[in-house]
Amino acid sequence: MKESWRAKIYRWGYPFYKIYRVIFRPRNIGACCVIEYHGKLLLIRNTYGDKSWNFPGGGVKKNENPADAAIREASEEVGIKPKSITSIGELWFDANRYNDTIHAFSAVVEGDKFVIDPGEISEARWFSKDGIPVENLSAVGKKIFEVFLKSKNHHQ
């Protein structure tokens, strides 16, 4: 499949973005959504970065509610717009000198169809909860998965 121009921009610009983040340490607020369908979770790989698996998500825009951002990001990245989401936690992430607060949500959806944004997402796939490739999750993805599992155990 031919790489889109947006994917090229993300891929080539990402190293500069990482340098900027290490030098200036901006405080970022993000939101992500663990999307569940019949016991399976949807993971994505971005077109940029280290290509590890992660959950759909991204930055919270100015004056945007984190829950709305999680729904927007899921819709933009995989074409799924959850009807309702549940907060599963707020994480502070400081690896690689980052300064991020991530609002994590979960949603159960009614269908397993998704459509990726090829400019930002290179791959998406459903995994059973016990088949999540933890060794190939991003550092943030690992933390989010742990919080998700704890929230599920707490509510059972």
Secondary structure by P-SEA (a helix, b strand, c coil): ccccaaaaaaaaaaaaaaaaaaaccccccbbbbbcccccbbbbbbccccccccccccccccccccaaaaaaaaaaaaccccccbbbbcbbbbbbccccbbbbbbbbbbbcccccccccccccbbbbbcccccccccccaaaaaaaaaaaaaaaaac
